[in-house]
Amino acid sequence: MERAKAVGVLDKAVLFGSTVEGPLAMDVIATLYTRDIRVPFASFVHGLGGRDIYVKEVIDMFKHLEKLASKGRSERETIYVGVKE
């Protein structure tokens, strides 16, 4: 992952009470940190309530990661995808 321009994690569950709300995202962040790898990062949560994920949504997530990579910044909050607001 040292060569990655940005890292995104797609979780299907929520871990309430943490800064990043996806359990897999928490593990990935901890791993990157302990290996001193600093890349822009985003945590996405999708599939809550059994919702399907669509190709357009995945493409949108990659576009978001491209923006983060160009700015050199990580996302501060978890991004919920496919959830009715």
N, C-alpha and C positions, 0 to 999 in steps of 0.2 A: 504493500500500500504506500510505500514511500514515494513512488512515482505518480500516484493518483493526484489529479488536479483538485478533486473534491470527492467526498464520500457521503453517500446517502444510505440510510437504513430504512427499510419498509417493515414496520411491525403490524401485526394483526391483533394486538392486545394493548392494554393501557396499564401503566404502573403509576397509579396516582400518588402524589406527594413528592415527586422528584422533579428536578428541573427539566429533564428530558423524559417524556412519559412512556416511551416504548422500552420494554425490558431488553430486547435485543440491542437497541440503540445504546442503552446504558453499558452493556457488555463491550460493545465495539468502542465506545468512547474511552472506557477504562483501559482497554487493550492498546489503543492508539497512544494514550497518555503514558502508560507504563513503558512503551517502546520509544517514547519521545518523538512520535510522528505527529507533526502539526499540519493538518490540511483542513480546508473548509469542510464543514460537516452539517448535514441536515437530517433530522429525524422525521419520518413520515409515518402516520398511522392510517391504515385503510382496512376495510373489511369488517368494521364493527357491525354487529347485528346480522352477520352473514352476507353483507353486501358484496357484490361482484366488483372486480377491478377491470377497467377497460383500458385498451391500448392508449387512447388519448390521454388518460390520466397518468400513465407511466411516462409517456412522452413529455407531458407537462412537468413531471418530477425531474426528469433529466434536464429540461430547459432551466428549471430553477437551480439545479446544481451547477449548470454552466454559468449562470449569473453569479452565483456565490464564488465560483472559481475565478472569474474575471475580477471580482472585487477583493478576493483574498480574505473573505469573512465567513464565519459560521452563522447559522441560523440560531437565534436565541431561544426560540420556542418550537415545540413540536407542531408540525403541519398536519392537519387532519384533511384527508382526501376522500371524496365520495360520501361525505356526511352532510345531511340536510341541516341547514342553519336555521 
